[in-house]
Amino acid sequence: MKTPSLDPPASNVLSVVALRKHYGGTPAVDDLSFHVGRREIVGLLGGNGAGKTTTINMVLGILEPSAGTILIEGVDLAKARAQALAHTNFAAIYAPLPGNLTVQQNLRVFGMLYGVKKLSARIEELLTRFDLRRFRDTKSGVLSSGEQTRLTLAKAMLNEPRLLLLDEPTASLDPATARDIRTRIRDFATQGPGGVLWTSHNMYEVEEVCDRVLIVSRGKILLQGNPRTLPAEHGKATLEELFISVVRGPDALEHTRAVS
Ligand SMILES: Nc1ncnc2c1ncn2[C@@H]1O[C@H](COP(=O)(O)OP(=O)(O)OP(=O)(O)O)[C@@H](O)[C@H]1O
């Protein structure tokens, strides 16, 4: 089989090549290759247990791959970990910030951990950008879900990431707050040099926000493309319908193709 080529560093913020993770003899991620371009939002979709979190954890350097290469801004994570992760960040609902620290204290602590220069000015900028000024001295544990998500995103922007990893960033938010969060993330992708890898089970949201989606099942990419045109290409009315047929099994998809 032809080995996928590595993309030139300048074009992609993330390049994943032939990535694998096995637990015992069972593959959780199985020969995954994809990229995230600059100013691009890529949706990583898959049913429960498809391998999304395992993939994100390997890109974050939390889990060691069984095989494969991860390049962030062209820097090989396995060879220059600190450099590769310097401009990477992450937000997920299951990773809330310490609730006994105030909004400002949280941003200060993480900013110091990341070695952010001119930290006070950066914090002020993010408090304004994420509409958090009035919560500056509020303990983050008492914020509402939407406010906590804004804080988590502000924290994720501290080190001016080129690669932003978001694991279901709008889960548990009301529709209006979720839309506000999507707009802020969209602004990040369109206005700066970064790119986003986004996981979500909300197909409506994915269609609205993602430039490209990868549909993963049992650790392999089964389909990828523009979420707005992909369903019709496979004879489905909606992304949700397509998703369900893909995660039911490749056989269902082939059947779809045969009859469409
Ligand atoms: N530490 C582990 N030991 C053994 N198996 C694991 C471990 N972590 C994950 N797995 C398995 O790897 C597979 C992929 O899990 P992963 O958490 O990446 O899925 P996911 O796509 O994020 O699912 P979900 O949408 O439910 O969060 C699952 O079958 C899971 O049981």
The ligand as a MOL file (V3000), in Angstrom:
LIG
                    3D

  0  0  0     0  0            999 V3000
M  V30 BEGIN CTAB
M  V30 COUNTS 31 33 0 0 0
M  V30 BEGIN ATOM
M  V30 1 N -7.4610 2.7550 28.2830 0
M  V30 2 C -8.1680 1.9590 27.4860 0
M  V30 3 N -8.0440 0.6210 27.5600 0
M  V30 4 C -8.7360 -0.2000 26.7390 0
M  V30 5 N -9.5730 0.2340 25.7790 0
M  V30 6 C -9.7420 1.5580 25.6610 0
M  V30 7 C -9.0610 2.4960 26.4840 0
M  V30 8 N -9.4100 3.7450 26.1170 0
M  V30 9 C -10.2950 3.6020 25.1000 0
M  V30 10 N -10.4930 2.2990 24.8310 0
M  V30 11 C -11.3690 1.7530 23.7860 0
M  V30 12 O -10.9970 2.3590 22.5630 0
M  V30 13 C -12.1700 2.5890 21.7530 0
M  V30 14 C -12.2110 4.0520 21.3270 0
M  V30 15 O -12.5390 4.8500 22.4740 0
M  V30 16 P -12.6700 6.4420 22.4100 0
M  V30 17 O -12.8640 6.9210 23.7970 0
M  V30 18 O -11.5440 6.9830 21.6360 0
M  V30 19 O -14.0170 6.6030 21.5690 0
M  V30 20 P -14.8390 7.9120 21.2280 0
M  V30 21 O -15.0160 7.9170 19.7380 0
M  V30 22 O -14.2340 9.1030 21.8280 0
M  V30 23 O -16.2370 7.5840 21.9130 0
M  V30 24 P -17.3450 8.5330 22.6310 0
M  V30 25 O -18.0740 9.2550 21.5260 0
M  V30 26 O -18.2130 7.5170 23.2920 0
M  V30 27 O -16.6580 9.4320 23.6040 0
M  V30 28 C -13.3650 2.1240 22.5730 0
M  V30 29 O -13.7170 0.8270 22.1550 0
M  V30 30 C -12.8200 2.1260 24.0020 0
M  V30 31 O -13.4790 1.1580 24.7790 0
M  V30 END ATOM
M  V30 BEGIN BOND
M  V30 1 1 1 2
M  V30 2 1 2 3
M  V30 3 2 2 7
M  V30 4 2 3 4
M  V30 5 1 4 5
M  V30 6 2 5 6
M  V30 7 1 6 7
M  V30 8 1 6 10
M  V30 9 1 7 8
M  V30 10 2 8 9
M  V30 11 1 9 10
M  V30 12 1 10 11
M  V30 13 1 11 12
M  V30 14 1 11 30
M  V30 15 1 12 13
M  V30 16 1 13 14
M  V30 17 1 13 28
M  V30 18 1 14 15
M  V30 19 1 15 16
M  V30 20 2 16 17
M  V30 21 1 16 18
M  V30 22 1 16 19
M  V30 23 1 19 20
M  V30 24 2 20 21
M  V30 25 1 20 22
M  V30 26 1 20 23
M  V30 27 1 23 24
M  V30 28 2 24 25
M  V30 29 1 24 26
M  V30 30 1 24 27
M  V30 31 1 28 29
M  V30 32 1 28 30
M  V30 33 1 30 31
M  V30 END BOND
M  V30 END CTAB
M  END
